[in-house]
C-alpha cells in the first residue's frame, strides 16, 4: 500500500564508501534521533507511513512541511582509529537520484565519534543502554555560555545541546543491535541560520495513531490529560533560544514541557520570542500571519488527522531586535501517526472533516502569542505614561 520507497543514489565521487553522518545539534524535541547528512539535509529513522504521507501531501500543505529527498541505509561502522561512526549508504538496487543532494567527501572521523565514552565503548553493554534511556528522562533547563564562539558554531552546539547528544548516543546503541536501518532524507529547516532559535510544539488533543495498542493508547492519553494538550490542543516539546544580552543558549526539553500549565506554557512562549533585552515583536507578528495561513489550509484537508505531529518555529537568534526583517520559519513536522484517506482501508476507519484537535492547538498558539504582544504593548505604554501628580 502507498507509493514505492524512493531510494537515494549517491553520485559517483572520490569516496564511494558512503557518508559519515553527524548529530543534528539543533534537535530540541522528539524521541528519535535526527542526523545531519549534509549542509542542507537531515535524516531520521524511516517509518513507512510517514514516508507515504510525504509522497501524498496536498500541494497547498507542502510549503508548510520539510521537503522529502529520498531514503538511505544507515549502518554502524568503526574507523581505523576505533571511532564508532554512523554511515549512510545507498539503499536497495533500484535507486532514484534526488536533485540537489549528493554525497559530499567528508572526513569519516567526527567530533562526536569520541564524544560520550559510552558510545565509543565497543562493549555496548545493556547497562550502558539503560543508563542512556534513564538520562533521557531527566528534565533540564540549562543556561550555557557561548562566549568565544568558534568559527563553526555547529562544533560548539555539538558540545552543548544535551537533548541531541543523548538521542545520538541512544541511536548508536540501537543500530549496533539492529545492524542497519533505513532513514528518510529531509530538508534541513535550520540551513542558513547562524544561531537558530527552535521551538517544537506538539499539536492536537490525541497523540496515538490508528491501530495503536491499548497500552499505547492509555499511555498517550494520560500524557495529554496531564499536560496542556487536552485543554489547549498543544504542548511545548522542546526549545533552544539564544539570549543576545547574556550570550547564552537556553535549552528546554519535552519532560519539562509536559509539566507546564497553560500559564507556564505562555511564559515559555514569551521567553522563546525574547532576545534577553526585549520581545521580538516583528517575529511574533510574522509567525501569527503564517499560523493563520496554515489554519486555513488545514481546515480544507478533508479526512486528515495529524496525530502526534508538531509545529516547528524557527528564527535567527544572532540578529538584534532592531533589525526589521529577522528570518523566521513555521513548519509542520512528524507524520508517523497521520491518518488520511490514503490509509482508510488499512486503518479500517474513515474520518470526516478537518482535524479539530490540530486546529484547536493552532488557535491556542495564536491566542497566546497575541496575548504576549498585548501585554508587551501595555508595558511599553505604561513606561511612557507620565506619573500622576
N, C-alpha and C positions, 0 to 999 in steps of 0.2 A: 504494500500500500504506500502511496505517496511517491514523490519524484525519486529517481535513482540518485544515489550518492554521487556528488561531483568531486572528483579527486584532483589534487594539485600535483602538477608535474614540474619539478624544478627544472629550470632552463640549464642547458649544458654550460659548465663552467669549470674553473680550476679545482673546485672542491666538491666531488660527486658524493661525498660521504654523508651529506645531509647538513642541516642547520642546527647549531647548538642554541637551544632555547634559553632565555634568561627569565627570571621572575619579572612579572609585570608589577612594578613597585607602586603603581597608583591604585591598586585594588583596595577598596575600603569595605566591601561587603561580600556577601555570598559565602558558600561553604566549599566551592570547588575552585581550585587554583587556576588563575589566568596566567598565561605565559606570553612572553614577548617574542614574536617570530622575527620581525624586522622593525624598522623605524616607523612603519605605518600600519602594522598588522599584529594582532594578538591571536592566541588560540586557547580554546577551552575544550574539556572533555566532550566528545560528541554524544549527544542524546538524539536518537533518530527523530523523535517528534519535533524537537527544536530545529533540526536540520530541515524537516519538511515545512515547518512554519516559515522559515526564512525564504524558502522557494515559493511559497504560496501567498505571501503577504499582499494585501491590496495595494495598488500603486500609490494611492494617496497617503498611506501609512508609512511607506518606505523611507521618506525623508526624516522620519522620527525614529528610525532604527539604525543599527550599525550595518554597514554593507557586508554581505556574505562573500567570502573569497575562496571557498573550497575546503578540502579535507587533507590532512596529513596523518601519517602514522608516527607515533612518538614512542621511543624506547629509552630505557636507562642504559647508558654505556659508561665505560671507565676509560679515562685518558691515560697516556703513558706515564703521567706523573701521579696517577692514583685518584685524581678528582672524579667525583660522580657527576655525570652530565646527563641532561635530557636532550636527545637528538631527534629532530623531525626528519622523516624520510617520505618519499612518495608512497602513497597508499594504493595497493592494487595494481593490476596490469593495464587497465584501460583508463589512462589518465586524461584529464582535460586541463589544458593550460588556463591560468587565470590572469587576465590582463592586469598589469601594474604590480604584480607580485613576483618576486624572483628569489632565488637562493643566494643571498649575499655571501661573499667569502668572509668568514668570521673566525676569529681565534676560537678553537674548540675548548679552550680554558675559559672559565668565567669567575668573576669575583665572588660568586655565590657557591662555587664548587667546594671551597674550603669553609664557607660560612656554615655555621651550625655544625659542631663536631658530630652531632647525631646523624646528620645527613651524609657526611663523608665517611662515617664509620661503616666499614664493609660488613660488620656483623649484622646490622639491621635487626636487632633483637625485638621481639614483641613488646618487651618492657619499654624500649625506646619509643615505639609507636604509640603505646598507651599514654606515655608521658606527653607526647606531642598533642594528642587529642585532648587531654586534660588541660593543657596550656591554652588551647583554642577557646576554652570556655571561661577564661578569666577576663572579666571586664576591665577596661583600662581607658584612661583619658590622659594622654601624655602630652606634655609641652616640651619639645626638643629643640635646642638652639640650632640655627642654620648659619651661624657666624662662620666666615671664611669659606663661603660656598665655592666648591671646586668648579672647574670649567664644565664638567659633565655632571649636571645635577642628578642624573639617573644614578650615578655611583653613590652620591650622598644619601638619597632617599632609600636606596637599597639597604643602607645600614640602619635606617630609621623606622620605616613603616613596619610595625610589629605584625599587623594582620597579614600582609603579603608574605612576610618572612615565614610565618608559621604555616600558612597554607602551602607554600612551596615545599617546606620540609615534609609535610604530610603527603603531598603528591609524589615525591620521590620514593617514599617508603611504599606507597600503594603500587607504583609502577614496578618496583622491584619484585613484588609478589605477582603482579599480573603479566609481566613480561613486556607488553605493549598495549597501547590503546589508540583508537582513532580520535583525532581532535578536529574541531571546527576552526577554520581560519576566518577571522572577522576584522573589520576595520578598527584601528586603534583610535578611539574617540579623543584621546589626550594628545594626539600628534599635533605639534606646533605650539603647545602650551609650554612656557618655561617653568612655571610653578603652578600646576593645575590644582585648583580647589575643587574637590569632588564630593558630591552628596549622593548617597544611594537611599532612595525612599521606596520601600515595599508598598505596592498598591493593592487594593481590594480587601474585602472582608473575609475572603476564603483563600487559603493557600494550597490545599491539596487538589490534585488533579483527578480526573475521572479514572476509576479503576484502582485508586489508592487503597491499601489495606485498611482494615478497621482500626488497627493500631496507629497507622499513619494519620488517618482522619482525626482520631481523638487527639493525637499529639499536636497537629497543626491547628485544630480548632481551639485547643487550650492556649496556644501561643497567641492566637488572635484575640481571644476573650480577655487575656491578661495583659494585653497591650492596647495601643490606640487603634489597632486595625479594625476591631469590631465596631467601635464608635465612629471613627473618622474615615475608615477605608484606607488608612495609610499608617506607616510607622517608619521611623528612622532606622536604617540598617547599617549605616557606616558613614564616616565623614573624614576628610582631611582638609584643613583650611590654613592658609598662610597668613600670619599676622605681620603686617608691614612695620608696625610701630616697635615690636619687640623682636623681629627677625626670628620667629618661631613657627613651627608647623604643629598644629593640634590634631590629634587623631582620636576618633571615637568609633567603637565597634558595635556590632549588632546586639550584643548582650546588654550593653548599657542602653542602647536604643529601645529595647523591649521594655525596660523598666520605666520609661518616661510616661508621665501623664500628658494630657492634652496641653497643659500649660508648659510643661517641661519640653515638649516637642516644639512648641512655638519659640521657646527660649533657645533651643539648639538651632533652629532655622535663623533666628536673629544673629546668633554667633557666626553661623556659616557665611552670611552675607555682610559681615563686618570686617573691616580691614585691621581692627585693633584701635583705630583712631576715629573712624566714622563709618556709618552704614553706607553700603554700596547701592544707593537708591536706583541708579541707572541700570544696574544688572538686574535688580529685582523687577523693575518695570519691564525690561526685555523678557525676562523669564515668564512674567504674567501674560504677556502677549502670546508667547509660544504655548503656554498651558491652555489658553483659550482656543488656539488653533487646533491643538491636539484633542481637546474635548469635542470639538465639532466633528473631527474625523472619526473618533471612537464612537460617537453617537450614531454614525452611519454604518457601523460594522455589524451587520445582521448575523447573529448566531455565534459571535466570538465571545470567549471567556478567557481573559488573560490571567489565569490563576498563578499566583506567586511571581508575577512579573514585577520589575522595578522600574522606577524612573531615575535616570542618571542626570544630574545637573552639574555642569562644569563651568568654571570661569577662570580667567587668568589672574592669579594672585600676585604676580610680580608688578602689575600696573597700579599706580596710585589712584585714589578715588577721583582726583582732579581730571583724569583722562576721560574724555567724553564717551568714547566707544571702547569699553573693556570687552574683550572677546568672551563669549559665553556659548553654551550649547545645552539643549534639552533632548534626551533620547529615551525611548522605551527599550528595555533590555530583558533578557532571560525569558525564554518561551518553552522551557522543558515541560511545562504542565498546561500549556494553552490548549483550549478546546475550540474547534471551529467546524463548519460544515464538512471540511475535508476529513475529519475524524469521526463523524457522526455514526457511521456504520460500525466502525471499530469500537467506539465507546458505548454504543447502544443507547445514546441519548442525543436529542436534537434540541438545541437552545434557541429560543426566540428573542428577538430584540437585541439591544446592545448590553454591554457589561456594566450593570448598575453599580457593582462594588468598585470597579476601577474608576468610574465616573464620580462616585462619592469621594474617593481619595483625591482626585484632581480638584474637585470643588473645595474640599477641606484645605488642600495646599494653597489654592488661590485665596481662600478666606484668611488664612494665617499670614500669608505674605502681604495681603492688603492691610491687615491689622498692624503688622510691623511697620509698614510705611506710614500709616496714620499716626501711630504712637511716636514715631521719629519726628514727623512733621509737627505734632503738638509740642514735643520737647524743644524743637528749634524755635517755634513761635513763643514758647514760654521764656526762653533765654533772651529773646529780643524784646519781650513786653516790658515796659517801664514799671518800676516798683511803685505801687500806690503810695501817695503821701499820707 
